[in-house]
Amino acid sequence: MKRLNVFLRSAMTGELDQERAALRILFHSDPTLASLVELYAIEDHAGPTSIERAYVDEVTYSDVLILLLNKELRPAVEKEYLTAKQSRVRPIVSIRTRQDCIEGLPGSMLYSP
């Protein structure tokens, strides 16, 4: 059975380090999930290719994009999201929201087919 390629992306500013770490632990430590999913997170891959180019290339080979957002959508992350949409990669977007900015809307998972 072919494993599902999942690309994990967020701005690497430290704001979402705990969420990234939790997802990486989940995908690597759960035996069933690990047998079904191949997770790509930049922390696990180092190479001579520029990070931005490597991300865009990897998105095109993915089946799912998990995108973690906090305060803003940075240009490189937006480019990867648009590449995913053009490549028919299914995005799952988690947006951390502030309760004082958006009344009644807690941080949520959004799915865009």
MOBELWO-V772398 format. One record per residue. RES is the residue in three letters. PSI is psi in radians with two decimals (999 if undefined). Layout:
<<RES;PSI> <RES;PSI>>
//
This chain:
<<MET;2.31> <LYS;2.32> <ARG;2.57> <LEU;2.24> <ASN;2.07> <VAL;2.23> <PHE;2.13> <LEU;2.17> <ARG;2.43> <SER;2.89> <ALA;2.43> <MET;0.96> <THR;-0.01> <GLY;-0.26> <GLU;-0.53> <LEU;0.42> <ASP;-0.70> <GLN;-0.73> <GLU;-0.75> <ARG;-0.79> <ALA;-0.74> <ALA;-0.75> <LEU;-0.72> <ARG;-0.76> <ILE;-0.80> <LEU;-0.88> <PHE;-0.53> <HIS;-0.47> <SER;-0.41> <ASP;2.02> <PRO;-0.69> <THR;-0.84> <LEU;-0.75> <ALA;-0.55> <SER;-0.35> <LEU;-0.38> <VAL;2.39> <GLU;1.95> <LEU;2.29> <TYR;2.02> <ALA;2.35> <ILE;-0.49> <GLU;-0.45> <ASP;-0.07> <HIS;2.17> <ALA;2.49> <GLY;3.12> <PRO;-0.31> <THR;2.53> <SER;2.58> <ILE;-0.80> <GLU;-0.79> <ARG;-0.74> <ALA;-0.74> <TYR;-0.85> <VAL;-0.76> <ASP;-0.80> <GLU;-0.63> <VAL;-0.73> <THR;-0.41> <TYR;0.00> <SER;2.78> <ASP;-0.55> <VAL;2.45> <LEU;2.09> <ILE;2.02> <LEU;2.06> <LEU;2.16> <LEU;2.63> <ASN;-1.61> <LYS;-0.59> <GLU;2.81> <LEU;1.84> <ARG;2.67> <PRO;-0.73> <ALA;-0.70> <VAL;-0.71> <GLU;-0.72> <LYS;-0.73> <GLU;-0.69> <TYR;-0.81> <LEU;-0.66> <THR;-0.73> <ALA;-0.82> <LYS;-0.75> <GLN;-0.53> <SER;0.09> <ARG;0.59> <VAL;2.28> <ARG;2.09> <PRO;2.46> <ILE;2.09> <VAL;2.21> <SER;2.15> <ILE;2.11> <ARG;2.06> <THR;2.81> <ARG;2.26> <GLN;-0.50> <ASP;-0.18> <CYS;-0.67> <ILE;1.71> <GLU;2.26> <GLY;0.04> <LEU;1.70> <PRO;2.94> <GLY;2.38> <SER;2.85> <MET;2.25> <LEU;2.45> <TYR;2.28> <SER;1.97> <PRO;999>>
//
